[in-house]
Amino acid sequence: MPRLALYAIAVCALALAAAVVSFARGSWLGVIWILLLGVSSNIAWYYVRKEKNDRAAEQTGSAG
């Protein structure tokens, strides 16, 4: 797994924890953490898919 995807997953986990704490304290600031969670999960998904596609292209290029 690419390093940037791992960092994005770590940000996802931290944003989720921050959102839970914010909502538990009655703060609407948790909404911002949820938005950050969405963005970081999309970044993680992008880099995982990018690596998968790069590997497939590399195998296809070397086979042909």
N, C-alpha and C positions, 0 to 999 in steps of 0.2 A: 504494500500500500504506500502511495506517495506520502512524503513527509508533510506536504501542505494539507493533504486530506486528514492526516492524523491531528494536525494542529486545529483544523476546522472542527473535527469531532470533539476535541478537548474544549473548544469554545462553546460547542453545543451543550456539553454537559454542564459547564459553568453557568451558561445563560439559563439553562433549565433550573439549576439550583437557585440562582438569583431570583428568577421569576417566582418560584415556589415561596421563597422567603419573603419577597415583596408582597405577594398576595396574602400570605399568612399574617403579615403585619397590617393588612388593610390598605396598602398603598397601591395606587393605580400605576405606579412606575413599572410594575411587572409587565405591562403591555409592551413597553420598549424592549424588555428582555425577551419576550416572546417573538418580537419582530427580529431581534438579533439572532435568536435561535433559528428562525426560518432562513435567514440569509446565510448563516454559517452552515446549515445543513445542505443548502443548495450548492455552496462552494465545495463541500466535501463530496457530494454526489458528482459534481462536475469533474473533479480531479480523479476520482475513482474510475469514472467512465472514460476519461481521457487516456488514462494509463491502459485500460483494457483495449481501447481502440488502437492505441499506438502499438501495443503488442501484437494485435491481430494484423495490422498493416505491415509490421516488420516480418512476421511469419509469411504473409502472402508475398511480400516482395522478395524474400530469400528463396521461396519455393518456385517462383516463376522466373 
